[in-house]
């Protein structure tokens, strides 16, 4: 699993990108107790329905970070 987080210059907006080897691993990660607690805290904070989930088509990966 590869996970990347980006924070917008507004200091509030963030993008979270996760790449899983397969659907089974994705389901394990998304049902992990700490992730479920994060979601609960997020939802209780008033951010309900402010998040958006998109499935993206994987094209390529490079490990050359600048």
C-alpha positions in Angstrom: 0.0 0.0 0.0 1.2 3.5 -0.9 -0.4 6.5 0.8 0.3 10.1 0.0 -1.2 13.2 1.7 -1.2 16.8 0.3 -2.2 19.9 2.2 -3.5 22.9 0.3 -2.1 26.3 1.0 -5.3 27.2 2.8 -4.1 24.9 5.6 -7.5 23.1 5.7 -8.0 21.3 2.4 -6.1 18.0 2.0 -5.9 15.3 -0.6 -5.3 11.7 0.5 -4.3 9.2 -2.2 -4.0 5.5 -1.4 -2.9 2.8 -3.8 -3.6 -0.8 -2.8 -2.2 -4.0 -4.4 -5.7 -5.5 -4.6 -9.3 -5.2 -3.3 -8.7 -7.6 -0.4 -5.9 -5.4 1.0 -8.0 -2.3 0.4 -10.9 -3.8 2.4 -8.5 -4.7 5.2 -7.1 -1.2 5.4 -10.5 0.5 5.2 -11.8 -1.7 8.0 -8.8 -1.2 10.2 -9.8 0.1 13.7 -7.6 3.2 13.5 -9.0 4.1 10.1 -12.6 3.6 11.3 -11.8 5.8 14.3 -10.4 8.5 11.9 -13.6 8.4 9.9 -15.8 8.6 13.0 -13.8 11.6 14.2 -14.0 13.2 10.8 -17.8 12.8 10.6 -18.4 14.0 14.2 -16.3 17.1 13.5 -19.0 18.4 11.1 -17.2 17.5 7.9 -20.0 15.1 6.9 -20.5 15.0 3.1 -17.7 17.5 2.6 -15.3 14.7 1.4 -15.3 13.2 -2.1 -14.1 9.7 -3.0 -12.9 9.1 -6.6 -11.6 6.0 -8.2 -8.7 6.7 -10.5 -7.2 4.6 -13.2 -3.6 3.6 -12.4 -1.2 4.5 -15.1 2.4 4.4 -13.8 4.6 5.0 -10.7 8.0 6.5 -10.3 10.1 6.5 -7.2 12.0 9.6 -8.2 10.7 12.2 -5.7 11.7 15.8 -6.2 
